[in-house]
Amino acid sequence: MTVVLQWRDPFDNGEINALHAEAFETRVFDESEWNWVDLTAEHSLGWVTARSDEGVLLGFVNVLWDGFIHAWIQDLMVLGSVRHRGIGVRLIESARDQAKLAGCEWLHVDFDDELRGFYLDACGFKPATAGLMEL
């Protein structure tokens, strides 16, 4: 199977909401609840999609930014049936490259402990101290 990665590839809310539900083990939100098209247009530097040669959405990562030198990885998602094939790493690499092309100097990510090996070892992030406040 060929996997094609694209920066700022058009997508529809239905395919992203379905991928999100599987990746984060939640229910499928409808467009009125979670409108990815509007959210990414308003808040993102860009995003990367991974699609099969038939156009099926296999993965997605959103890249938020401060409009200057900091970018953040948000909502990395890979379809369960194609995980552990390097698609997630390729999505991160593409997001990194595009953030750098946009002039960003830092790419941030936060993650749960079970993803430490993926982000630090496979993707090359360095550990950093951060804080989190539940609101």
N, C-alpha and C positions, 0 to 999 in steps of 0.2 A: 504494500500500500504506500502510495506517495502522500506525503504530508506537506501542504503548502502553507507557509506562514506569511501573513500580510499585516502591515501597519495601517491602522485606521480603516480596515476593511469594513464595509457596510454590513450590518447584521440586523436581525429583527428581534424584538423583545421575546417572542415565544421561544426561539432557539436558545437564547441566553438564559432565560428563566428556567428552562428545562435542564440545561447544563448545570446551572447554579444549584438547583434542587438536588441533583444527583451528587455533585461534588461536596456539598455541605450538609447532605442528609437532612433536607428540610422539604417543606411542601413546595409545589410549583406556584409561584406568585403570578398573578395576571398583570397585564400592562398598567391597569389603573392603580395597582399597589406598588409596583416596582418597574419604572420605565427606564430601562438601561440606555435606550437611544438618547433620551433627554438628559439623563444624568451624566453620561460620558461627554455629550456635547458641551455641557455647562462646566464640568469640573475636571476634565481629563486633559493631560497633554496628548494622550492617545491611548491606543490599546493594540494588542496583537491577537489575531485569530490564527488558529491552526485548523485547516480544513482538509478533508480527504480530496482525492482527485474528482470525486463526485459532488463536492461542495458541502458535505456533511460537516457541521461544526464539531471538531474533536477537542478543542481547547481554546482558552481565552485568558488573557491577563490585562488588567486595567492599570494604567500608569497615571497617577495623580501628580500634581506638582504645585509649587508655590509661585510659578510664573518667573522664576529666576534660576537658582542653581540647585534646588533640591527637588527630587522626584521620589515617589513612593510606589512600591508594588502593592496592588490591592486585588483581591479576588482572582488569584491564580486558580484555574479550573481545568481539569483534563477528564474527559469521558472515561469512566471506569474500565471499559473494555479495551482501551488502548494505553492504560497507565503502564509505567515501567518500561517504556520504549524510548525515553529521551525527549518526549514532546514537551514536558514541563521545563526541562533545562533549556531547550531551544526557544521556548516562549520567553523565558527570563533573559537569555542572551540577546534576543531581538529587542526586548524592552530596554535593556541596558544600552544597546547600540543606538537606539532611537533617542533615548534621553540624553545621551552624550552628544549626538548630532544637534539636539535642540539647545545645547549650551549648559546642560546640567552638569554639576561637578560631583554630586552625591546622589546615590540611589539607596533608599531606605526600604526595609521590610521588617515586619514583625510576624512572628509565627509561634505556633504551639510547639512544645518540647519534642513531640514525635517527628516534627519536620526539620529538626536541627541539622541532621545529616544531609538532607536534600539542599537546604539553603546554604549552609556553610561549606560542606564538602563538595557537592555536585555543582553548585552555582557560583561559589567563590565569594560569598558574603563573609565579612569579618564580624565576630561577636562585638556587640556594643551594649552598653547599659542604657536602659530606657525606663520610662515610667508609664503607668496606665492607671486611669481613674475611671471607675464605673460611675455612670451618671444615672 
